Amino acid sequence: MESLSFESDDLGATEDFLSRAYARMSIGSTTPDATHTRVTRTGIDAVSIDEIDLSFEMSYSVTPLGKICLCVMHDGTVRDHGFHGVQDDFGPGDVVLFAPPELPYAGRICNARYNITMLDPGLLSQVAGEQSGPPVRLTGHRPHSTAVARQLGRTIAYLRDQVLADPAVAEQPLVASTAAQHLAASVLSAFPSTALGGDAGIAARDERDAHPLILRRALAYIDDHADRPITVAEIAGAAHVTPRALQYAFRRHLDTTPLAHLRQVRLAQAHLDLMAGDPTDGATVTEIAARWGFHHPGRFASLYRDTYHRAPHQTLNGS
């Protein structure tokens, strides 16, 4: 679990902090006597979310971050933001990619309050199931539509307020893994990317590979590793096929996806822990759910009721 907090009226101290917290940068202001900055961060290994409040106009020139950097604007504006052939202005409600991980960028922040979400670029390839080929890249800095931008903004807010805000939840390995992959999947859904490419011949071969033996290998791997953070690519590797072939196998033979099946296996394990748990020894539904990667108690309870036709607290209490 990562956290930091910074507040200053000194432009030099702010530049030093931002260079350490993000990447080497130079900043300036047309109002050097009024440069109040406040930054708070919460994060886990692969994802961090910063809330930033700049009550002045600040120019910036930033070296490559090496991470996917998303910006959700609350108030104020970002103007003349540019990188490699792109120049744009952002305002309240906008959700944007600041720049590809390998490119520098520059612009002006004008009396703005916003958040910055940074994630490991490798997460995109993990959730797309394309770790064996070229890394998945985002190919546009704005989402497909206003609707998907709002949805991504809600996902980021939920991760910040419901997962990262509670260290006891965020430090659960399966919660951290599930939350990071969910965010990466939301980013891929929102932005244009290279994730949906593919050769027709490769796709045909993958479909031929989707036979029951592959499925049995994958199911055995999931059963043996459900208590660990695992990805579609890792399951496919254990089954000796591509991630696409694995998806075909699950769709053809089980009418589901590998991750949906993994979630059901984890739900079954949570069910066993609820049956064995003793509330007088401190066992709780929230703790057991988090242990198996379910970081939203309400959604866990709904999924549990749909599967076992009773509330999880009834199972824990032996009702």
SULGI-V663250 format. One record per backbone hydrogen bond with DSSP energy under -0.5 kcal/mol. NH is the residue of the N-H (numbers start at 1). CO is the residue of the C=O. E is the energy in kcal/mol with one decimal. If there is no record, write none. Layout:
# SULGI-V663250
<<NH | CO | E> <NH | CO | E>>
This chain:
# SULGI-V663250
<<2 | 43 | -3.2> <4 | 41 | -1.5> <6 | 39 | -2.8> <8 | 37 | -2.1> <11 | 9 | -0.6> <14 | 10 | -2.2> <15 | 11 | -2.5> <16 | 12 | -2.1> <17 | 13 | -2.4> <18 | 14 | -2.9> <19 | 15 | -2.1> <20 | 16 | -1.5> <21 | 17 | -2.7> <22 | 18 | -2.1> <23 | 18 | -0.6> <26 | 61 | -2.0> <28 | 59 | -1.5> <30 | 57 | -0.7> <34 | 31 | -2.2> <37 | 8 | -2.8> <38 | 53 | -1.9> <39 | 6 | -2.9> <40 | 51 | -2.0> <41 | 4 | -2.7> <42 | 49 | -2.0> <43 | 2 | -2.1> <44 | 47 | -2.9> <48 | 118 | -2.2> <49 | 42 | -2.9> <50 | 116 | -3.0> <51 | 40 | -2.5> <52 | 50 | -0.5> <52 | 114 | -3.1> <53 | 38 | -2.6> <54 | 112 | -3.0> <55 | 36 | -2.0> <55 | 53 | -0.6> <58 | 56 | -0.6> <58 | 109 | -3.0> <59 | 28 | -2.1> <60 | 107 | -2.5> <61 | 26 | -1.7> <62 | 105 | -3.2> <63 | 24 | -2.6> <66 | 101 | -2.4> <68 | 119 | -2.3> <69 | 99 | -0.6> <70 | 68 | -0.5> <70 | 117 | -3.1> <71 | 96 | -2.9> <72 | 115 | -2.2> <73 | 71 | -0.5> <73 | 94 | -2.5> <74 | 113 | -2.4> <75 | 113 | -2.2> <77 | 110 | -1.5> <78 | 90 | -2.3> <79 | 108 | -3.1> <81 | 88 | -2.0> <82 | 106 | -2.9> <83 | 86 | -1.9> <86 | 83 | -2.1> <88 | 81 | -2.4> <90 | 78 | -2.8> <93 | 73 | -2.4> <94 | 91 | -2.3> <96 | 71 | -2.4> <97 | 141 | -2.7> <98 | 69 | -2.9> <98 | 96 | -0.6> <103 | 100 | -1.9> <105 | 62 | -1.8> <106 | 82 | -1.8> <107 | 60 | -2.0> <108 | 79 | -2.4> <109 | 58 | -3.2> <110 | 77 | -3.1> <110 | 108 | -0.5> <111 | 56 | -1.9> <111 | 109 | -0.7> <112 | 54 | -0.7> <113 | 75 | -1.9> <114 | 52 | -2.3> <115 | 72 | -2.2> <116 | 50 | -2.3> <117 | 70 | -2.5> <118 | 48 | -2.4> <118 | 116 | -0.5> <119 | 68 | -1.9> <120 | 46 | -1.8> <123 | 120 | -2.0> <124 | 121 | -1.4> <125 | 121 | -0.7> <126 | 122 | -1.9> <127 | 123 | -2.5> <128 | 124 | -1.8> <129 | 125 | -0.9> <129 | 126 | -0.7> <130 | 125 | -2.1> <133 | 130 | -0.7> <139 | 192 | -2.5> <140 | 192 | -0.8> <143 | 95 | -0.7> <144 | 190 | -2.9> <149 | 145 | -1.7> <150 | 146 | -2.3> <151 | 147 | -2.0> <152 | 148 | -2.3> <153 | 149 | -2.3> <154 | 150 | -2.2> <155 | 151 | -2.1> <156 | 152 | -2.4> <157 | 153 | -2.2> <158 | 154 | -2.5> <159 | 155 | -2.4> <160 | 156 | -2.4> <161 | 157 | -2.8> <162 | 158 | -2.9> <163 | 158 | -0.8> <163 | 159 | -1.0> <164 | 159 | -2.9> <165 | 160 | -0.5> <166 | 163 | -1.2> <167 | 165 | -0.6> <169 | 166 | -1.2> <170 | 163 | -0.6> <170 | 166 | -2.7> <171 | 167 | -2.2> <172 | 169 | -1.6> <176 | 172 | -2.6> <177 | 173 | -2.3> <178 | 174 | -2.7> <179 | 175 | -2.8> <180 | 176 | -2.3> <181 | 177 | -2.3> <182 | 178 | -2.3> <183 | 179 | -2.2> <184 | 180 | -2.3> <185 | 181 | -2.5> <186 | 182 | -2.1> <187 | 183 | -2.3> <188 | 184 | -2.4> <189 | 185 | -1.9> <190 | 186 | -1.6> <191 | 187 | -2.5> <194 | 137 | -2.1> <197 | 194 | -1.2> <203 | 199 | -2.4> <204 | 200 | -2.2> <205 | 201 | -2.1> <206 | 202 | -2.7> <207 | 203 | -2.1> <208 | 204 | -1.9> <209 | 205 | -1.8> <210 | 207 | -0.9> <211 | 209 | -2.2> <214 | 211 | -0.8> <215 | 211 | -1.4> <216 | 212 | -2.5> <217 | 213 | -2.2> <218 | 214 | -2.3> <219 | 215 | -2.9> <220 | 216 | -2.2> <221 | 217 | -2.1> <222 | 218 | -2.5> <223 | 219 | -2.5> <224 | 220 | -2.0> <225 | 221 | -1.4> <226 | 222 | -0.8> <228 | 225 | -2.1> <230 | 228 | -0.7> <235 | 231 | -2.0> <236 | 232 | -2.7> <237 | 233 | -2.3> <238 | 234 | -2.0> <239 | 235 | -1.5> <240 | 236 | -0.6> <240 | 237 | -0.9> <241 | 236 | -2.1> <246 | 242 | -2.1> <247 | 243 | -2.2> <248 | 244 | -2.3> <249 | 245 | -2.4> <250 | 246 | -2.2> <251 | 247 | -2.4> <252 | 248 | -3.1> <253 | 249 | -2.4> <254 | 250 | -1.8> <255 | 250 | -0.8> <255 | 251 | -0.6> <256 | 250 | -1.3> <261 | 257 | -2.3> <262 | 258 | -2.4> <263 | 259 | -2.2> <264 | 260 | -1.7> <265 | 261 | -2.3> <266 | 262 | -2.4> <267 | 263 | -2.3> <268 | 264 | -2.2> <269 | 265 | -1.9> <270 | 266 | -2.4> <271 | 267 | -2.3> <272 | 268 | -2.0> <273 | 269 | -2.2> <274 | 270 | -2.4> <275 | 271 | -2.2> <276 | 272 | -1.9> <277 | 273 | -1.4> <281 | 278 | -1.9> <282 | 279 | -1.6> <283 | 278 | -1.6> <288 | 284 | -2.1> <289 | 285 | -2.8> <290 | 286 | -2.4> <291 | 287 | -2.0> <292 | 288 | -1.1> <292 | 289 | -0.7> <293 | 290 | -1.9> <294 | 289 | -2.8> <295 | 293 | -0.9> <297 | 295 | -0.6> <300 | 296 | -2.6> <301 | 297 | -2.6> <302 | 298 | -2.0> <303 | 299 | -2.6> <304 | 300 | -2.8> <305 | 301 | -2.5> <306 | 302 | -2.2> <307 | 303 | -1.5> <308 | 304 | -3.5> <309 | 305 | -2.0> <314 | 311 | -0.9> <315 | 311 | -1.3> <316 | 312 | -2.3> <317 | 313 | -2.1> <318 | 315 | -1.0> <319 | 314 | -2.7>>
